[in-house]
């Protein structure tokens, strides 16, 4: 098989890049190790920056998002059971969209099907070859046979544990990492959200977040030890602890119910440089991971797609490779700014194991300063809604 661009990974970043390129007349093939049902079963974040929202519309997959998504003009922050609001629209004139990543992926699959896009699932042993030549190719196994795709470029959208980043020699690749000493216990429940906008709560017992997916589907998180046994967290124990950590008015009106999904996720910050090696380009979690506190994971992948899509257009339409040559540096400049913001949100809102009373008071003072300063609020709002591409 021959294509212009071979994309490894059938998550949202691989699918939207394929969709955008197809609409521009550039051939792609997407290779995904898992089944489509598995990809669509993954529960992920649901806050989209305004730039990501516009990209989905540009790709022709924004109609359901615009009908069913929730536009949020702000967010609530809390400390010691009392909160205040950051008004994004007033401060920076932008908003965010709450629309689940699973829904985004579903919309992208539907669009790829409608356009006859090639997405090959259950592709095992995917291996890129000859990446430093003008004729790279990718091999994979499926149905007991080896297959080969010849291409111009290989795009690694295959996540933190994927093969793509491992193709860059250790002598070339630099990695930077911060592993946080706690995890997030997430619960999905078929209950109305406790608030019309997200609530981020700092508490001496640990961080809490109240989020949502739709009018009757809520997503809640608690900071817990990353090695906590999930069995310890019965539904009753979860709701009791959540009430302790969030503002008192929210605790009094929360609607509880049975968890339909419950899991504990570790938190880390990770960046790999460079994001290009020969004809290989890294996108999204293949190159960087952020803690979910700042809602930047999917959004950073979308900004990578933006830069790479524009660079590939210049290459194929104008025979200009300058943007491809600059892709890694351009993407990383924005990635590091979002990594800083996610780190700041995490360190400001979470309780660390070695944290003393002084540290807790500093966190509370940081939030008190935010409450009283439009300038500080504007900085948070600018980063939360998404820095410009």
N, C-alpha and C positions, 0 to 999 in steps of 0.2 A: 504494500500500500504506500502511496505517496501523498503527502500533504505539505502545505507551507509551514504550518505551526502545529507542533504536537504538544498538547497540554497534559501534564500528569496531575491528576486529581480532579474529581468531579464534584467538589463542593461549590459553594457560591462563587468564590473568586475564579475558579477554572471555568465555570459555566458562564459567568457574565463576560469574561474575556472572550470566550468562544462566540457568544452571542454578538458582541460588539464587532468582532473581526468579521464574522459571517455577514453582518449587515453592510460592512464596508467592502465586501467582495473578496475577503482573504480566507482561504480554506483552512480549517482546523479539524483535528481529531482529539477527543478527550478520552483519556484512559483512567478508569476508576477501579480500584482494587475490590471495593465492596459492591453489594447489590444496591439497586436504586432504593429499595425499601429500607435498607440499613441506613443509607445516607439521609433519608427523609425522617428517620426515627430519632435522629440526634437532637437533643434539646440544647439550644444555644441562646445567646443573648438576643435582645430585641430592640435596642436603641440605635437608630440610624441617624448619622449626621446629615446636614442638609446637602453636602456634596454627594454622599452615597445615594440619597433620595433622587437627586437629579441624574445620577448615573443610571439608576434603574429605569427612570423615565426615558432617558436617551436610548437605552437598550430595548425599549418597547415592552417592558415588563412592569410598569408602574400603575396600571389601571386598578388592579385589586388592592394594592397597597394604598392608593389614594381613596378608595371606597371604604376600606376596612381598618386602615391604620389609624392611630391616634396621634394627632399633632400636639406636642407638649411645648408650652411657652416658657416653662421653668422647671425647677426642681426644689425639693425641700432638703435642708440639712438640719441635723439635730445633735444636741449634746446634753447628756444628763436629763433626758426625757422632755426636753422642750426644743422646739424647732423654729426655723424661719425659712423664707422662700427667696430663691435667686430667680429673678425675672429676666430670662434670656431675651425675650422680645423687646423689652424696654431698654435693656443694657446694650445689646449688640444688634438688634433688629433681625435676629434669626431664631429658628426653632429646631426641634428634633422630632423625629417620627418614631413612635413605638409600633413595631411590626416585626414579628418573630422571624429569626433566621431560617427556621424550618419553612415558613411561608415564602420567604424570598427564594429559597432553593426550589420549592415546589413550582413557583411561577417561572423560574428559569428553565426547569426541566420541560414545562409545558411549551415554552417558547422555542426551545431547541427541537422538540418534537415537531412543532408546527412548521419549522423551517427546514426540517430534514437534517438537522445537525447530527454528526456522528459522535455518539458517546458510547464507549465500549466498557461495560461493567464486568466485574470478576476477572479483571486483567491481573494475573499473578506474575510475580517476578519481574516487574517492569525495570528495565535497565537501559539507561542512555549510553550511547557509544560515540566516539570520535567527536567530542564536543569542541575540541580545539581546531577542527578542520572546517572546510566549507561544505561538508556533506555529512552532518550528524545523522544518526538514526537511533531508533528506540526499539528494543525487543521486549516481548512479553509472552506469557503462556496462557492459553485459554483452550478449553475443551481438549486437553491432552496434546496440543500442538504448539509449537513456537511460531510467533508471528513477528513481522518486522514492519516498521513504519519509517520511511525515509522522509526527511523534512529539512527545512531551512533553519528552524529554531526550535529549541526545547524549552518549555516553560514549566517550572516546578511549582505547582499549586498543591502539593501533596502533604502539607502540614509538618509539624515539628518532628514527627517520627518517620517521615517519608525518605525516599532514596535520593531525592534531588540534591539536597545540601551536602550529602556524603560524597557526591561526585567532585566537589571542589577540594583540591589537595589540602592537607592540613598545613602545609607550608604557606599556603595562600590565604586560608580562611582564618579570620579573627572572630572570636565569640566573646560576648560580655553577658554575665548572668547574675541575677540576684534572686535567690530562692527564699520565699517568705515562710516564717515558722508557724504557719497556720493554714487552714483550708476554709472553703465555703461550703456549708451544708445548704443545699438548695432543695426547696420543696415546691412542687407544682400542684395547685389545688383548683378544683372547679368551684370557685367562690368569687364573688365580686371583689375587686381591688379595694383596699382600705383607703386609698387616696386617689385623686384624679391625676396626680403626678408622682414621680418616684420620691421616696423618702430614704435618705442616707443618714444613718444614726451612729454617732460615736457614743459609747457607753463604757464604763469601767469594767463591765462584764464581757465586753467585746462588741464588735461591729454588727450592725443589722441593716438589711436593705429590703424595702417593700417595692416591688415592681409588678408588672402586669403583662398579659398577652392580649386580652380582650375584655369585654364587659363582664364576662363570667369565668375568666381564667386568670388566676393570680400566680405570681412567682415571688417567693420570699427566700431570703438568705440569712444565715447566721454564721459568724466567725466561730470556728471550732478547731480543736487540735486536728491536724490533718490525718492522724492515725486513729481517730475516734472510731469505734465500731459503729456502723450504721444502725445496728440493732438497738443501741443505747437510746437512739432518738425516736421514740414512739411519737405518734402524732400529738398526743397530749403534752409530752415533754417539749416538743418543738414549739407549739403554740404558747405554752406557758413562758418559755424563755424569750420568745419574740416579744410578747407583751411587756416583759421587764425592760427591754432595751429601746423600744421606740417611744416617741412622744406620748404622753398620757392620754391626750385626746384621741389619737389614733388607736391606742391600745383599747380604749373603751368602746370603739365602734367596729373593731375588726370582726369579720365573719370567718369562722373556722370551718374546716371540713376535712375529709379523708385525703391524704396525699396520693396523687395518681403517679407521681414520680418523685424519688428522693435519692440524692447522691451527694458525695463529698468530693470536691475538686481542689487540687493543690493550686497554689498561686506562685507565679514566677515572672520575673522580667528577663527577657533574653533578646539579644540582637546579634545577628551574624553579618559580617562584612567581608568581602563585597557581596553584592546580590547578583553579580554577573561573572561568569567564567566561560570564555569562549562563546559558544552559541547557546549556553544555558543561562536562563534568567530565573531568579527566585521571586516568588510572590507570596504575601501573607505569612501564615504561621511557619512556612518552610524557612523563613528568614528572621521572624521576630514573634515574640510572645509578650503580652502585657497582662498584668492582673486585671480582672474584669471591673475593678472599682471605677475606672473612668469610661467604661463602655467603648473601648477603642479597638478591640480585636478584629471584628468584621470590618469596621470602618477603615482601619489601616490597610487591610487587604484590598479594599475598594480603591484607596488612593494609589496603591501600587499598580492596580489594574489600569487606572487612569493614565499614569505616566507611561506604562508599557504599551498600552493601546495607542496613545499618541505617537510614541516612538516608532512602533511598527507601521503605522500609517505613513509616517515620513519616509520610512525605508521602502515600502512598496509603492507608494504613490509618487514620491519625489526622488527616489534613489539616494536619499540623504540618511546616513547612518550616525549623524552627530548625536541625535537624541538617544539612540540605543547605547552609544558609548557613554552618555551621561546619565543613563537610567539609574544606576546604583547610587551615585552621589546625590542625585535629585531626590530619590525615594527616601534615602537614609536621613536626609536633612529633616524631613517631616516626621519620619519614624522616631528619631531621637527626641523631638519636641513632644510627641504624644507619649513616649516612654517616660519622659520627665513628669508629665501631667499625671499619668497613671500611678507612678511611684509616689507623687505628692499626695494624691487622693488616698492612696493606701496607707501611707505613714501618718496622715492626719486623722484618719477615721478608725484605725484598728488599734487594738490593745496588743502590745508585744510582750513576750514571756518575761523579759528582763526589765519591763517598764516600771519605773518608780512613780511615787506620787507627783514628783516634779514633772515628769513626762506627761502624765495625764492632764495636769493643769496647763501645760504648754499647749496641748491639743485643744483644750477647752478655750484657751485664750485666742488661739488661731481662729477658731470658729466664731468667737465673740467679735474679733476684729472684722471677719468677713461680714458678720451681721450689720456692722456699723459703717462699713466703707463701700461706697459704690465703685470705687476704683478697684478694690480687691474682688468684688463681685463680678465686675466686667471682665477681669482677667480669667476668672473661673469660667464665666459664660462663654468667652471667646474660644477657650480650649474645648469646652464640653460640646458645643454645637459643631465644632470642627474647624481647624485652621484651614485657610484657603489652599487649594491645590497650586 
